[in-house]
Amino acid sequence: MQDALRSLRAAFGFPAREVEARLLGRRRPLLAGYKLTYRCNLQCRHCPFWQLQSPDPDFSAARSVVDELYRRGVRILILEGGEPLLWRDGEAGLSDLIGYAQERFWSVGVVTNGTLPLPEEPDVLWVSVDGLEVTTRRIRGPIYHRQMAELAASTHPRLFANITVSALNVSEIPALAETLASRVKGITIQFYYPYQGEDDLVVPFDQRAALLDRLLAMKAGGYPLLDSRKALRQLREPGWRCHSWLVANADPDGTIHQGCYLKGRGPVACRHCGFAAHLEMSLAYDLDPGALLAGLRIFGLLSNRPTGVGGICTAKK
């Protein structure tokens, strides 16, 4: 019943946001990522956050951040890190904060590295998987088999893999998508961003385009690639239209920024942007049907059935 009510609120809430923003100029964020902790049990090559220092919030402080995000207009909340499954305050753990947030938000997601037992409580669960065994070892360490075991053990109805594409794995992404297709309900991608300026992990746009063309073909063939076709096409080159105000971000110290994911975290260079979630949100605001449908399916706001191409994956397993 609670899920149905939240879906109903979303069905009426999104059109109301369009009217607020377009006619009244009231630009409130719709989605937020909350970094509960910078602590992590890995030291991934493409991630800057495990290198940062900040005390973890206690349960009261974390609830206050959640409340403030809701007050500012956020209705889709993603809990992340670091590794969010490491966060706790005494007897309170991540499941308690998820339950608190689910009383308020349309959808609550978690992003984890998949090396710890996967939670069942969030509405959406992403495991970050960036390669097959050898490539994963290069990027994240010797964790590939542990990730695959955790994926196999999970019964979560919205268990997704998120892939960060970098120069280290760009040639392997189609094979990785084939491997993941039978293990998860859907796959999302984003491109590596150079937080410290130019570096050798950035994927040149000609390689981006070649990969995205291959992924579009795989999506058409039934693989559960959840990014919309238009988003995959527009990620081929810089200059796509971004409504960054749709997104907010919170850090462990409670600092909240509305706008680009990079605010307070690194230099903003739009020519390197590969944050597919920002693009998808922007396309949805511009009423692109594919992006709207992708968002509704990913966050469970359309139905409770597994997502994929038309709700199923017809790829050969």
Backbone bond lengths (Angstrom), bond angles and torsions (degrees), N, CA, C in turn:
res aa  C-N    CA-C-N  psi(-1)  N-CA   C-N-CA  omega(-1)  CA-C   N-CA-C  phi
1 M - - - 1.468 - - 1.532 110.42 -
2 Q 1.348 115.81 -42.61 1.463 119.52 -179.81 1.517 110.75 -62.64
3 D 1.365 117.49 -41.11 1.455 120.86 178.31 1.525 111.30 -61.86
4 A 1.330 116.56 -41.30 1.459 120.24 -179.93 1.530 111.02 -64.65
5 L 1.322 116.68 -39.76 1.465 120.40 178.87 1.515 111.12 -65.16
6 R 1.338 116.21 -40.82 1.469 118.51 179.45 1.520 111.08 -67.06
7 S 1.322 117.38 -37.79 1.461 120.53 176.38 1.521 111.11 -63.93
8 L 1.325 116.05 -38.68 1.462 120.19 178.70 1.525 110.73 -65.18
9 R 1.335 116.08 -42.51 1.469 119.40 177.63 1.522 110.62 -60.56
10 A 1.325 117.36 -41.08 1.461 120.92 179.49 1.519 110.94 -65.37
11 A 1.336 116.70 -40.88 1.464 120.95 -178.09 1.519 111.73 -59.86
12 F 1.338 116.33 -36.79 1.466 120.16 178.16 1.527 111.50 -89.98
13 G 1.333 115.87 -28.41 1.454 119.78 -173.21 1.510 114.49 -72.36
14 F 1.341 117.74 -39.42 1.459 118.77 -177.11 1.525 112.00 -65.16
15 P 1.339 119.65 -47.87 1.470 118.11 176.23 1.520 112.93 -58.51
16 A 1.335 116.96 -35.33 1.467 119.57 178.34 1.522 110.74 -64.34
17 R 1.347 116.62 -36.77 1.464 119.96 176.87 1.520 111.38 -63.11
18 E 1.322 116.49 -40.21 1.465 120.44 178.11 1.529 110.54 -58.36
19 V 1.325 116.26 -46.18 1.462 120.66 -179.92 1.523 110.24 -63.75
20 E 1.333 116.94 -46.21 1.472 121.08 179.24 1.520 111.34 -55.53
21 A 1.329 116.50 -47.94 1.464 120.46 -174.32 1.519 111.87 -72.89
22 R 1.332 116.66 -44.33 1.462 119.62 -173.38 1.535 112.79 -78.48
23 L 1.310 117.26 -39.26 1.461 119.83 -174.89 1.529 112.90 -96.89
24 L 1.332 116.53 -32.56 1.465 119.69 -175.77 1.521 113.04 -107.05
25 G 1.337 117.04 -7.34 1.457 120.50 179.45 1.521 113.78 69.05
26 R 1.325 116.70 19.51 1.462 120.69 -178.97 1.527 108.65 -92.75
27 R 1.309 116.20 101.64 1.457 121.13 -173.34 1.528 110.20 -102.30
28 R 1.320 114.93 94.64 1.462 120.94 179.92 1.525 109.57 -104.87
29 P 1.324 117.70 143.84 1.465 119.36 178.48 1.520 110.46 -67.77
30 L 1.314 116.08 145.98 1.456 121.55 178.82 1.534 111.28 -102.85
31 L 1.311 116.36 -36.08 1.467 122.00 -176.87 1.513 109.36 -123.28
32 A 1.331 116.22 142.63 1.464 120.57 176.60 1.511 110.50 -137.54
33 G 1.334 115.07 143.69 1.449 121.96 168.55 1.522 108.43 -104.47
34 Y 1.332 116.41 130.30 1.465 121.50 -179.86 1.527 108.10 -116.49
35 K 1.332 115.31 111.28 1.461 120.62 175.98 1.528 108.39 -81.23
36 L 1.315 115.57 103.14 1.459 120.29 -178.18 1.521 112.10 -70.83
37 T 1.318 116.60 -29.47 1.455 121.34 -177.23 1.513 109.11 -155.56
38 Y 1.334 116.05 150.81 1.459 120.37 168.97 1.527 110.68 -91.37
39 R 1.327 117.13 -12.31 1.454 120.06 -178.11 1.525 110.25 -65.12
40 C 1.331 115.37 143.72 1.457 119.83 -179.65 1.519 108.66 -151.94
41 N 1.318 116.30 152.24 1.447 120.84 175.71 1.522 112.54 -91.21
42 L 1.361 116.39 4.72 1.461 121.95 176.03 1.525 109.56 -126.74
43 Q 1.326 115.45 166.04 1.465 121.85 175.02 1.530 108.12 -132.00
44 C 1.331 115.57 70.27 1.457 121.64 -173.43 1.523 111.21 -68.00
45 R 1.315 115.90 143.04 1.464 121.16 -173.45 1.519 113.11 -65.04
46 H 1.334 117.42 -30.75 1.453 119.77 -174.23 1.524 113.29 -95.32
47 C 1.331 117.85 -0.33 1.465 121.28 -173.90 1.524 111.20 -107.75
48 P 1.344 118.17 128.24 1.459 120.49 178.33 1.531 113.81 -89.93
49 F 1.320 118.13 -10.65 1.460 119.39 -164.83 1.528 113.92 -78.71
50 W 1.330 117.99 -30.93 1.464 119.01 178.54 1.531 111.46 -66.06
51 Q 1.327 116.58 -15.97 1.465 120.79 179.84 1.536 112.56 -85.58
52 L 1.342 117.42 -9.31 1.456 121.37 -177.16 1.522 111.11 -89.51
53 Q 1.308 115.60 155.69 1.460 121.76 -178.93 1.521 110.06 -120.53
54 S 1.328 116.18 127.46 1.454 122.10 173.87 1.512 107.83 -165.63
55 P 1.330 118.71 135.99 1.473 119.49 178.03 1.524 110.84 -61.88
56 D 1.322 115.77 144.81 1.459 119.83 174.33 1.531 109.90 -69.51
57 P 1.316 118.03 144.36 1.471 120.19 174.58 1.524 110.12 -71.44
58 D 1.326 116.37 148.94 1.459 118.59 169.96 1.531 108.49 -77.99
59 F 1.331 116.88 176.59 1.464 120.48 -174.81 1.522 111.39 -61.76
60 S 1.324 116.61 -39.76 1.462 120.32 179.99 1.518 110.82 -63.48
61 A 1.343 116.39 -44.40 1.467 120.38 -179.84 1.529 110.85 -66.04
62 A 1.329 116.49 -40.07 1.460 119.89 179.57 1.526 110.92 -63.95
63 R 1.330 117.26 -41.33 1.460 120.15 176.95 1.522 111.08 -63.56
64 S 1.325 116.59 -36.22 1.471 119.71 179.07 1.524 110.98 -64.38
65 V 1.335 116.68 -39.61 1.469 120.08 177.42 1.526 109.91 -64.88
66 V 1.332 116.38 -44.31 1.467 120.79 177.78 1.528 110.28 -58.75
67 D 1.320 116.43 -44.84 1.468 120.43 179.15 1.525 111.57 -62.54
68 E 1.336 116.19 -40.58 1.465 119.60 -178.68 1.526 110.89 -67.99
69 L 1.324 117.14 -39.84 1.463 119.59 176.48 1.522 110.75 -60.74
70 Y 1.323 116.41 -42.51 1.459 120.02 177.29 1.532 110.81 -63.02
71 R 1.331 116.28 -42.81 1.464 120.38 -179.38 1.529 110.63 -60.99
72 R 1.324 116.83 -34.85 1.469 120.30 -179.00 1.523 112.41 -78.15
73 G 1.332 117.08 -6.48 1.450 119.72 174.97 1.511 115.90 117.39
74 V 1.328 117.69 -7.65 1.461 120.70 -178.48 1.524 109.79 -63.73
75 R 1.344 115.77 138.17 1.461 120.25 178.02 1.527 112.73 -128.61
76 I 1.327 117.20 -9.95 1.466 122.19 174.45 1.523 106.71 -123.13
77 L 1.323 117.09 121.04 1.464 122.13 -173.39 1.521 109.89 -118.88
78 I 1.355 115.98 130.90 1.455 122.27 176.45 1.526 108.50 -116.63
79 L 1.321 117.37 121.65 1.458 122.88 178.22 1.522 108.38 -94.36
80 E 1.336 115.60 127.63 1.460 119.63 -172.18 1.522 109.96 -146.33
81 G 1.329 116.65 -171.26 1.464 121.11 -179.41 1.513 110.10 -149.25
82 G 1.362 115.35 -149.70 1.446 129.68 26.81 1.516 113.44 33.92
83 E 1.319 114.22 -153.10 1.461 120.90 175.01 1.520 107.88 -114.51
84 P 1.344 117.49 105.81 1.469 120.25 -173.91 1.523 113.79 -64.02
85 L 1.346 117.79 -23.65 1.463 119.41 179.62 1.526 112.19 -69.93
86 L 1.338 117.67 -11.83 1.465 120.84 175.76 1.522 111.86 -81.76
87 W 1.326 117.52 -15.27 1.472 119.97 -175.42 1.518 110.90 -75.35
88 R 1.308 115.09 135.47 1.457 120.94 168.37 1.520 109.03 -163.12
89 D 1.304 115.48 161.82 1.463 122.83 176.92 1.528 107.26 -136.08
90 G 1.310 115.88 97.12 1.455 119.36 -176.80 1.512 110.62 62.39
91 E 1.324 116.75 -122.33 1.460 121.90 179.84 1.524 112.64 -79.51
92 A 1.326 116.89 -15.08 1.472 121.02 -177.18 1.527 110.26 -85.48
93 G 1.325 115.82 130.57 1.453 121.36 176.98 1.514 111.49 -125.37
94 L 1.318 115.64 -170.36 1.456 120.51 -175.60 1.527 111.63 -59.33
95 S 1.323 118.05 -37.73 1.466 120.10 -178.37 1.525 111.54 -61.05
96 D 1.334 116.73 -33.62 1.468 119.84 178.95 1.525 111.26 -67.65
97 L 1.332 116.11 -40.70 1.463 119.28 179.12 1.524 110.74 -70.03
98 I 1.334 116.68 -37.03 1.467 119.86 176.06 1.526 110.25 -59.13
99 G 1.339 116.50 -47.61 1.461 120.13 -179.83 1.514 112.24 -60.98
100 Y 1.335 116.59 -39.88 1.464 120.77 178.15 1.528 110.00 -62.54
101 A 1.338 116.12 -44.89 1.466 119.89 -178.32 1.522 111.87 -68.25
102 Q 1.327 117.59 -34.89 1.461 120.48 -177.57 1.530 112.80 -66.63
103 E 1.319 116.53 -18.16 1.462 119.11 175.38 1.525 111.82 -72.99
104 R 1.341 116.36 -12.25 1.462 121.21 -173.23 1.530 113.33 -119.23
105 F 1.320 116.88 -44.20 1.461 120.65 -168.40 1.520 112.06 -93.37
106 W 1.334 115.55 157.02 1.457 120.75 176.73 1.521 110.97 -64.49
107 S 1.331 116.17 -39.28 1.455 120.75 -176.95 1.522 108.41 -152.18
108 V 1.344 116.50 140.96 1.466 122.68 179.92 1.523 108.09 -126.47
109 G 1.326 116.40 122.34 1.458 121.65 -178.97 1.515 112.23 -116.22
110 V 1.314 115.66 164.19 1.461 123.18 176.66 1.527 107.97 -134.32
111 V 1.341 115.83 139.66 1.464 122.16 173.44 1.521 107.78 -115.93
112 T 1.335 117.39 124.34 1.454 122.36 -176.41 1.527 109.91 -135.22
113 N 1.344 116.20 160.62 1.462 118.93 178.79 1.520 113.14 -85.41
114 G 1.316 118.09 -2.42 1.449 120.77 172.06 1.509 115.75 76.89
115 T 1.327 117.86 19.16 1.463 120.40 178.38 1.527 111.89 -101.17
116 L 1.324 117.31 -3.99 1.457 122.99 178.92 1.524 108.32 -120.38
117 P 1.341 118.18 159.17 1.469 119.43 179.04 1.522 111.43 -52.40
118 L 1.320 116.59 130.04 1.460 121.17 -172.82 1.521 111.16 -78.68
119 P 1.325 117.36 135.16 1.468 120.55 -179.45 1.524 111.55 -74.05
120 E 1.308 115.82 153.42 1.458 121.74 176.99 1.525 112.21 -101.78
121 E 1.343 117.35 -14.20 1.466 120.85 -170.28 1.528 115.49 -72.22
122 P 1.342 120.12 -37.59 1.470 117.41 -174.61 1.524 112.39 -66.03
123 D 1.324 115.22 156.13 1.463 120.16 176.34 1.523 111.44 -69.76
124 V 1.329 116.08 -32.93 1.457 122.75 179.81 1.519 107.88 -134.42
125 L 1.324 117.28 138.71 1.455 121.90 -178.73 1.519 109.71 -132.52
126 W 1.342 115.76 116.82 1.454 121.41 175.99 1.520 110.14 -104.75
127 V 1.325 116.64 134.75 1.458 122.58 168.70 1.523 107.26 -110.76
128 S 1.326 116.08 127.49 1.469 121.14 -178.90 1.526 109.09 -81.27
129 V 1.320 116.17 111.56 1.466 122.27 179.74 1.526 107.21 -126.33
130 D 1.327 116.65 123.54 1.466 119.31 -171.13 1.518 114.50 -120.03
131 G 1.335 117.70 9.27 1.452 117.67 178.52 1.508 111.58 176.06
132 L 1.333 115.32 171.36 1.447 121.37 168.77 1.523 108.65 -75.72
133 E 1.302 118.74 -172.00 1.464 120.61 -165.69 1.526 113.82 -57.49
134 V 1.320 118.30 -52.17 1.468 120.66 -175.07 1.523 110.50 -66.60
135 T 1.319 117.34 -43.11 1.463 121.04 -179.24 1.526 110.99 -67.23
136 T 1.332 117.36 -41.33 1.461 119.98 176.34 1.519 110.69 -59.05
137 R 1.314 117.35 -40.64 1.471 120.67 178.17 1.531 110.51 -59.65
138 R 1.320 117.09 -40.30 1.464 121.12 -179.86 1.529 111.80 -67.57
139 I 1.331 116.37 -37.31 1.463 120.28 -173.70 1.523 112.35 -89.72
140 R 1.339 116.72 -45.87 1.469 121.42 -170.38 1.525 113.97 -118.21
141 G 1.316 117.35 -20.30 1.453 120.84 -175.33 1.522 110.69 114.41
142 P 1.346 118.23 -177.48 1.470 121.79 -174.69 1.526 113.08 -80.11
143 I 1.331 115.52 66.36 1.470 119.68 -172.92 1.523 113.28 -119.67
144 Y 1.328 117.85 -0.18 1.466 120.18 -170.95 1.525 112.35 -57.06
145 H 1.317 117.15 -48.52 1.466 119.46 -176.40 1.525 111.02 -67.48
146 R 1.328 117.13 -32.89 1.464 119.68 175.94 1.528 109.92 -65.40
147 Q 1.342 117.41 -43.29 1.461 120.62 177.72 1.531 110.72 -59.58
148 M 1.321 117.03 -45.97 1.466 120.36 -178.77 1.526 110.85 -64.11
149 A 1.327 116.93 -36.05 1.472 120.01 178.21 1.524 110.67 -67.11
150 E 1.326 117.14 -41.04 1.468 120.08 179.25 1.527 110.72 -66.95
151 L 1.328 117.48 -39.09 1.465 120.04 176.31 1.528 110.17 -61.45
152 A 1.323 116.42 -42.77 1.463 120.16 -178.36 1.528 111.66 -66.51
153 A 1.330 116.67 -32.82 1.466 120.32 -176.95 1.520 113.00 -79.69
154 S 1.325 117.46 -20.50 1.461 120.78 -174.95 1.523 111.28 -77.71
155 T 1.325 114.97 141.60 1.465 120.72 173.69 1.531 111.31 -112.75
156 H 1.333 116.58 17.27 1.461 120.13 -176.71 1.526 110.52 -63.24
157 P 1.345 118.60 132.51 1.464 120.73 -176.95 1.523 114.05 -72.88
158 R 1.333 117.07 -16.49 1.459 120.65 177.35 1.524 109.43 -127.49
159 L 1.310 114.33 59.60 1.456 122.60 178.35 1.526 108.20 -90.98
160 F 1.324 116.04 112.40 1.459 121.94 -176.78 1.527 110.30 -117.85
161 A 1.313 115.14 156.98 1.466 121.62 169.49 1.516 108.17 -107.63
162 N 1.325 116.01 137.72 1.464 120.29 172.86 1.520 108.37 -115.65
163 I 1.317 116.37 130.02 1.456 122.61 -177.62 1.516 109.36 -111.63
164 T 1.338 116.79 125.83 1.462 121.43 169.79 1.520 107.77 -94.95
165 V 1.325 116.04 115.46 1.459 121.61 -175.48 1.521 109.37 -88.18
166 S 1.324 116.39 123.85 1.458 122.22 177.87 1.528 108.79 -133.22
167 A 1.332 115.67 178.44 1.463 119.36 177.40 1.522 111.89 -63.36
168 L 1.334 117.10 -18.73 1.458 121.18 -178.80 1.524 112.95 -77.07
169 N 1.346 117.48 -23.49 1.468 118.87 -173.46 1.521 114.63 -131.97
170 V 1.339 118.19 1.16 1.463 120.66 -170.76 1.526 112.22 -56.87
171 S 1.320 118.09 -36.55 1.460 119.78 -177.59 1.525 112.50 -75.60
172 E 1.328 117.05 -14.85 1.457 121.76 -174.44 1.531 113.38 -99.95
173 I 1.325 118.00 -5.44 1.464 120.93 -172.01 1.525 113.06 -60.61
174 P 1.339 120.25 -45.33 1.472 117.79 178.37 1.524 112.78 -58.18
175 A 1.334 117.54 -42.97 1.465 120.28 178.69 1.524 110.93 -65.24
176 L 1.329 116.84 -37.68 1.460 120.58 177.65 1.528 110.29 -64.78
177 A 1.332 117.10 -42.59 1.464 120.73 178.46 1.528 110.67 -61.80
178 E 1.318 117.58 -38.86 1.464 120.83 176.90 1.525 110.88 -62.62
179 T 1.330 116.22 -42.02 1.462 120.67 -179.71 1.524 111.54 -66.80
180 L 1.327 116.69 -40.79 1.461 121.13 -176.37 1.524 113.28 -76.28
181 A 1.322 117.30 -20.87 1.469 120.69 -172.81 1.519 113.20 -57.74
182 S 1.311 117.07 -31.53 1.462 119.72 -179.43 1.521 112.72 -94.05
183 R 1.327 116.85 -0.45 1.463 121.00 -175.00 1.527 114.18 -111.03
184 V 1.331 117.21 -18.95 1.457 121.63 -177.21 1.524 109.27 -133.22
185 K 1.327 115.42 167.52 1.457 120.99 178.88 1.522 112.69 -84.39
186 G 1.320 116.80 -18.10 1.455 119.93 -179.24 1.504 110.95 -171.88
187 I 1.330 116.35 163.84 1.465 123.27 -177.24 1.521 108.42 -132.51
188 T 1.330 116.33 132.32 1.463 121.84 171.81 1.530 108.27 -119.85
189 I 1.316 115.90 157.70 1.464 119.99 179.73 1.521 110.22 -129.84
190 Q 1.307 115.18 160.09 1.454 122.68 165.67 1.524 106.54 -150.00
191 F 1.324 117.27 160.97 1.455 120.77 178.98 1.521 110.28 -101.60
192 Y 1.313 114.87 144.06 1.461 121.70 178.45 1.524 110.96 -55.87
193 Y 1.332 115.35 138.67 1.465 121.29 175.56 1.527 109.17 -114.83
194 P 1.342 118.77 134.58 1.473 121.87 -179.29 1.529 112.02 -81.54
195 Y 1.321 116.56 92.10 1.465 121.50 -176.02 1.521 112.72 -63.21
196 Q 1.327 117.02 -27.25 1.458 120.05 -178.51 1.529 112.24 -102.43
197 G 1.307 117.97 16.64 1.454 120.73 -177.46 1.514 110.26 102.40
198 E 1.337 118.07 -168.74 1.459 122.56 -177.89 1.526 110.75 -55.03
199 D 1.336 117.36 135.26 1.460 119.99 172.80 1.518 109.65 -154.79
200 D 1.325 116.45 175.94 1.465 120.84 -170.93 1.525 114.24 -84.16
201 L 1.337 118.51 5.22 1.460 120.18 176.16 1.529 112.44 -91.89
202 V 1.336 117.02 -10.65 1.469 120.75 -179.93 1.524 109.94 -67.14
203 V 1.332 116.35 136.69 1.466 121.71 178.62 1.521 108.69 -89.92
204 P 1.327 119.07 119.03 1.470 120.76 177.32 1.523 110.78 -58.87
205 F 1.333 116.63 151.87 1.461 119.95 -173.21 1.526 113.38 -67.07
206 D 1.312 119.04 -25.84 1.458 118.04 176.31 1.529 111.00 -68.49
207 Q 1.340 116.62 -36.59 1.457 120.12 175.57 1.526 111.64 -72.02
208 R 1.320 116.36 -36.58 1.472 120.22 174.26 1.522 109.79 -56.47
209 A 1.333 115.22 -50.60 1.461 119.93 -175.25 1.517 111.12 -60.72
210 A 1.346 117.24 -43.36 1.458 120.80 -179.30 1.534 110.50 -62.81
211 L 1.337 116.71 -42.91 1.460 120.01 178.75 1.526 111.18 -64.55
212 L 1.323 116.56 -46.34 1.458 119.83 -176.59 1.525 111.46 -64.64
213 D 1.326 117.68 -35.55 1.458 120.02 175.38 1.533 110.35 -62.47
214 R 1.334 115.75 -39.58 1.472 119.58 178.24 1.535 110.23 -66.76
215 L 1.319 117.27 -41.74 1.463 120.05 180.00 1.522 111.68 -66.36
216 L 1.329 116.91 -37.38 1.467 119.68 175.89 1.522 110.98 -60.83
217 A 1.330 116.31 -39.94 1.464 119.97 178.15 1.526 110.48 -66.77
218 M 1.328 117.07 -39.59 1.460 120.62 178.43 1.523 110.74 -66.26
219 K 1.328 116.96 -40.09 1.470 120.64 177.66 1.530 109.90 -61.49
220 A 1.332 116.44 -43.82 1.459 120.16 178.09 1.528 111.42 -63.10
221 G 1.347 115.86 -27.75 1.453 120.51 179.82 1.515 114.43 -84.45
222 G 1.341 117.08 -0.35 1.451 119.27 174.67 1.501 116.38 108.62
223 Y 1.321 118.69 -1.54 1.456 119.51 176.92 1.531 109.88 -68.76
224 P 1.341 117.65 144.68 1.471 120.96 -172.74 1.527 113.27 -80.00
225 L 1.320 116.47 57.65 1.457 122.37 175.82 1.520 107.52 -85.98
226 L 1.327 117.01 115.13 1.459 121.65 -167.35 1.519 114.14 -86.88
227 D 1.328 118.36 -22.00 1.461 119.58 177.00 1.526 109.08 -60.61
228 S 1.323 116.62 139.92 1.461 119.95 -177.56 1.527 110.71 -66.91
229 R 1.314 115.74 157.50 1.468 119.94 -179.97 1.522 111.38 -60.68
230 K 1.326 116.34 -39.93 1.462 118.23 -178.84 1.523 110.86 -66.35
231 A 1.328 117.97 -38.91 1.461 120.78 177.48 1.523 110.36 -62.69
232 L 1.310 117.02 -44.20 1.466 120.16 179.45 1.529 110.88 -63.48
233 R 1.311 117.35 -34.76 1.464 119.62 177.43 1.526 110.93 -70.81
234 Q 1.333 117.08 -43.55 1.464 119.59 -174.93 1.527 112.75 -73.16
235 L 1.323 117.79 -23.92 1.465 120.59 177.24 1.527 112.48 -69.25
236 R 1.320 117.26 -7.99 1.461 120.63 -178.19 1.526 112.69 -65.40
237 E 1.333 117.65 -24.89 1.466 120.51 -177.64 1.522 109.54 -151.29
238 P 1.346 117.74 158.89 1.469 119.77 -178.60 1.517 111.41 -73.79
239 G 1.337 115.14 168.21 1.454 119.91 173.27 1.508 114.54 102.59
240 W 1.341 118.76 6.65 1.454 119.33 177.77 1.526 110.15 -70.55
241 R 1.314 114.88 156.53 1.467 121.54 -175.22 1.528 110.31 -77.10
242 C 1.322 116.09 124.33 1.463 121.24 -175.70 1.525 110.62 -119.13
243 H 1.333 116.39 123.89 1.462 122.11 171.78 1.530 106.99 -101.05
244 S 1.321 116.37 76.41 1.466 120.55 -169.67 1.528 112.46 -65.46
245 W 1.325 118.50 -20.34 1.458 121.67 -178.73 1.531 112.48 -66.87
246 L 1.320 117.65 -13.17 1.458 120.88 178.12 1.523 112.60 -70.25
247 V 1.336 116.52 -13.43 1.461 121.56 -173.22 1.524 109.79 -118.81
248 A 1.337 116.45 144.22 1.461 122.76 172.08 1.522 108.35 -128.58
249 N 1.324 116.00 159.28 1.458 121.23 179.24 1.516 109.11 -139.74
250 A 1.322 115.93 139.46 1.463 121.90 177.53 1.521 109.15 -122.91
251 D 1.327 116.01 141.39 1.457 122.80 179.50 1.522 110.54 -105.61
252 P 1.338 118.46 167.99 1.470 120.27 -176.92 1.524 114.53 -55.86
253 D 1.334 117.52 -30.24 1.465 119.41 -179.60 1.523 112.99 -80.70
254 G 1.330 116.86 1.61 1.461 121.02 178.22 1.515 114.73 93.06
255 T 1.340 117.32 -3.54 1.463 120.14 177.02 1.523 110.12 -64.05
256 I 1.329 115.84 133.20 1.462 121.53 -179.77 1.522 108.92 -121.39
257 H 1.316 115.28 131.37 1.466 121.61 173.65 1.518 108.82 -120.39
258 Q 1.315 116.73 139.25 1.460 121.05 171.07 1.517 107.84 -103.11
259 G 1.324 116.06 130.72 1.459 119.57 179.28 1.510 111.21 122.22
260 C 1.307 115.60 -151.95 1.458 122.49 -173.88 1.524 112.29 -51.07
261 Y 1.316 115.71 139.51 1.467 123.26 178.00 1.523 112.09 -55.05
262 L 1.328 116.82 -22.88 1.455 121.29 -175.33 1.524 113.77 -85.55
263 K 1.319 118.61 -8.41 1.463 120.14 -178.26 1.524 110.54 -57.39
264 G 1.321 116.35 123.75 1.449 121.55 -179.42 1.515 113.97 75.46
265 R 1.352 117.13 4.77 1.460 120.27 -174.31 1.518 114.19 -125.06
266 G 1.309 117.33 -19.15 1.454 119.71 -178.44 1.510 110.77 175.89
267 P 1.342 116.94 170.23 1.465 121.06 178.83 1.525 110.59 -66.79
268 V 1.329 116.56 139.04 1.463 121.62 -179.39 1.527 108.83 -90.82
269 A 1.323 115.93 115.30 1.463 121.92 177.84 1.529 107.09 -130.99
270 C 1.319 116.22 95.55 1.464 120.97 -173.56 1.533 112.17 -59.61
271 R 1.325 117.12 -25.66 1.464 119.01 -178.86 1.528 112.04 -66.04
272 H 1.328 117.38 -18.66 1.460 121.10 179.17 1.522 112.56 -100.25
273 C 1.312 118.09 -0.73 1.462 119.74 -169.90 1.528 111.82 -65.48
274 G 1.311 113.53 133.45 1.455 120.44 174.40 1.507 111.21 -138.36
275 F 1.351 116.21 21.93 1.461 121.40 -179.18 1.531 108.42 -76.32
276 A 1.324 115.19 90.09 1.459 120.62 -174.26 1.524 112.39 -60.53
277 A 1.340 117.12 -31.45 1.467 119.24 179.96 1.523 111.08 -63.25
278 H 1.345 117.38 -39.29 1.462 120.47 177.19 1.523 110.51 -63.02
279 L 1.327 115.86 -43.67 1.463 119.72 179.14 1.529 110.93 -63.75
280 E 1.329 117.04 -44.61 1.460 120.38 -178.51 1.527 111.06 -62.67
281 M 1.342 116.58 -41.78 1.456 119.95 177.48 1.523 111.05 -62.41
282 S 1.332 116.44 -41.20 1.457 120.72 -179.45 1.520 111.14 -65.41
283 L 1.327 116.52 -41.65 1.466 120.17 177.36 1.528 111.25 -64.40
284 A 1.326 116.60 -38.27 1.461 119.78 178.28 1.526 110.62 -64.27
285 Y 1.337 116.73 -41.96 1.463 120.24 177.79 1.527 110.53 -61.57
286 D 1.339 116.16 -34.57 1.467 120.42 177.25 1.522 112.19 -82.54
287 L 1.341 116.01 10.82 1.465 124.50 172.59 1.522 113.51 65.64
288 D 1.344 116.23 32.53 1.455 119.14 171.98 1.529 108.51 -70.87
289 P 1.329 118.99 123.15 1.475 120.83 -174.17 1.521 113.24 -60.21
290 G 1.338 117.39 -40.24 1.456 120.24 -178.41 1.515 112.53 -65.22
291 A 1.335 116.31 -41.26 1.464 120.24 178.90 1.517 111.09 -68.36
292 L 1.333 116.92 -40.77 1.468 120.02 176.84 1.519 111.01 -60.09
293 L 1.323 116.56 -45.22 1.461 120.57 -178.81 1.522 110.74 -66.55
294 A 1.344 116.91 -39.85 1.462 120.17 178.86 1.522 110.55 -61.06
295 G 1.329 117.24 -44.86 1.456 120.50 179.97 1.514 112.77 -63.56
296 L 1.323 116.45 -43.82 1.461 120.55 179.54 1.522 111.35 -62.16
297 R 1.325 116.24 -41.13 1.462 119.79 -179.14 1.525 111.81 -71.62
298 I 1.327 117.26 -44.62 1.458 120.32 -177.42 1.524 110.75 -60.26
299 F 1.319 116.71 -45.65 1.461 120.11 -174.01 1.521 113.50 -90.25
300 G 1.339 116.76 7.24 1.455 119.97 174.82 1.506 113.84 72.89
301 L 1.323 117.87 24.41 1.454 121.43 -176.24 1.525 112.40 -95.23
302 L 1.327 115.89 -6.29 1.463 119.92 179.00 1.512 110.75 -97.36
303 S 1.321 115.76 -43.39 1.464 121.66 179.67 1.509 106.94 -164.83
304 N 1.303 117.37 174.86 1.450 121.86 178.85 1.520 112.72 -98.56
305 R 1.321 117.33 9.13 1.454 117.83 179.52 1.523 109.78 -83.36
306 P 1.363 118.18 156.51 1.453 120.90 179.46 1.519 110.82 -58.52
307 T 1.323 115.43 150.75 1.452 119.53 -178.58 1.509 111.01 -95.70
308 G 1.324 114.51 175.73 1.443 121.78 -179.05 1.510 106.12 151.97
309 V 1.297 117.95 -150.45 1.452 120.86 175.58 1.519 108.06 -81.98
310 G 1.341 117.42 106.87 1.450 121.57 -176.49 1.521 112.63 66.98
311 G 1.355 115.98 22.92 1.450 119.25 177.91 1.513 114.30 92.59
312 I 1.348 118.17 -9.11 1.451 120.77 177.93 1.512 108.74 -136.93
313 C 1.309 115.82 162.15 1.463 120.05 172.13 1.521 108.16 -109.98
314 T 1.309 115.28 120.53 1.462 119.58 -179.23 1.509 111.62 -99.00
315 A 1.344 117.00 8.30 1.454 119.29 -179.53 1.521 110.66 -63.89
316 K 1.307 115.09 150.77 1.464 120.73 177.49 1.526 108.40 -68.42
317 K 1.322 117.43 123.63 1.459 121.55 -176.16 1.510 110.50 -98.48
